[in-house]
Amino acid sequence: MKTLIGIGIALLLFTACGHSQPKNNLTKTETVMKPIELTKSEFLQKVVNYETTPNEWKYLGDKPALIDFYATWCGPCKMVAPILEELAAEYGDSIVIYKIDTEKEPELAAAFGIRSIPSLLFVPMNGTPQMAQGAMSKADFKRAIDQVLLNR
């Protein structure tokens, strides 16, 4: 009898543990947006092809973008990276966040006159992009995204 009760309790615990809820609240159809690393060729296709139109800014994207020019060795860049990941998840499909490693893509850095990092390029759908230099707080990022990119 004790053995039967022990087996019953073990089965109950085993099946109860087997049906636990996922640790996050995502369904299979939801995706979490993250910053996207760009190479020069991808930049020319997704952002602006400054080689074919060097005197004109013609944004190629379908949603506003924030572009982070960074380096892996940069302390302030490392502080900004998790904030950008949070913002990508929070803003979802309303903006896209790109990252460009200036060590891997020096030509892009030179084309945009990047002299210090992090440098952040805010690209609205219409109008002129705006560059910001240095690390920013999450609140400052949100304010800039809402005002420059989303016109809120």
MISE-852991 format. One record per residue (C-alpha): x, y, z. Coordinates in pm, whole numbers. Example, Ala and Ser with C-alpha at 12.3 -4.5 7.8 and 13.67 -1.06 7.14 Angstrom:
REM MISE-852991
xx	yy	zz
1230	-450	780
1367	-106	714
//
This chain:
REM MISE-852991
xx	yy	zz
0	0	0
280	244	91
452	156	-238
134	229	-435
91	566	-263
461	650	-325
425	565	-695
108	776	-715
278	1077	-559
581	1033	-786
356	1020	-1095
166	1327	-978
487	1524	-926
629	1405	-1258
324	1506	-1460
283	1835	-1273
643	1933	-1349
608	1829	-1712
336	2086	-1783
500	2399	-1653
440	2730	-1829
712	2873	-2054
953	3105	-1874
863	3393	-2104
520	3497	-2223
592	3456	-2594
379	3239	-2814
529	3056	-3108
414	3330	-3349
568	3621	-3156
927	3726	-3212
1144	3959	-3011
1312	4226	-3219
1685	4272	-3170
1945	4509	-3312
2068	4391	-3652
2439	4391	-3739
2502	4542	-4085
2789	4508	-4329
2862	4775	-4588
2680	4586	-4865
2373	4538	-4644
2385	4906	-4546
2387	5006	-4914
2078	4788	-4974
1877	4863	-4659
1966	5216	-4551
2115	5440	-4821
2327	5372	-5125
2565	5665	-5093
2778	5526	-5377
2508	5568	-5643
2359	5889	-5498
2650	6059	-5315
2485	6403	-5304
2136	6293	-5204
2004	6115	-4896
1745	5864	-5016
1647	5632	-4730
1573	5280	-4855
1405	5139	-4543
1036	5081	-4479
1043	5200	-4116
1246	5453	-3918
1591	5337	-3810
1843	5394	-3536
2200	5307	-3637
2461	5245	-3369
2821	5291	-3484
3025	5104	-3220
3337	4899	-3148
3364	4585	-2936
3642	4734	-2719
3448	5055	-2640
3324	5083	-2279
3040	5330	-2345
2932	5115	-2643
2905	4816	-2410
2683	5024	-2178
2455	5125	-2468
2421	4774	-2619
2175	4630	-2362
1966	4948	-2378
1938	4911	-2755
1831	4549	-2714
1558	4656	-2470
1444	4932	-2705
1434	4694	-3003
1207	4464	-2804
989	4750	-2674
941	4930	-3006
903	4605	-3201
805	4661	-3563
770	5040	-3539
1146	5101	-3581
1454	4902	-3674
1782	4922	-3485
2102	4854	-3676
2456	4814	-3544
2774	4881	-3739
3107	4766	-3599
3346	5046	-3701
3643	4809	-3678
3489	4570	-3932
3337	4845	-4149
3587	5135	-4149
3464	5261	-4487
3113	5313	-4347
3256	5489	-4042
3461	5716	-4268
3166	5786	-4498
2968	5918	-4201
3259	6100	-4040
3256	5886	-3727
3532	6022	-3502
3405	5900	-3166
3196	5608	-3059
2928	5536	-2986
2778	5752	-3258
2408	5710	-3320
2232	5798	-3641
1856	5856	-3612
1696	5800	-3954
1333	5911	-3989
1122	5797	-4284
1116	6152	-4418
1358	6430	-4351
1721	6454	-4260
1892	6199	-4035
2032	6329	-3707
2359	6217	-3549
2420	6196	-3173
2755	6116	-3016
2825	5946	-2687
2633	5714	-2461
2273	5803	-2382
2037	5690	-2109
1734	5480	-2197
1508	5779	-2127
1711	5996	-2367
1695	5725	-2634
1318	5696	-2593
1274	6072	-2614
1484	6089	-2934
1308	5790	-3091
965	5931	-3012
1047	6284	-3135
1286	6225	-3428
1177	5887	-3560
810	5854	-3468
703	6222	-3454
520	6174	-3122
//
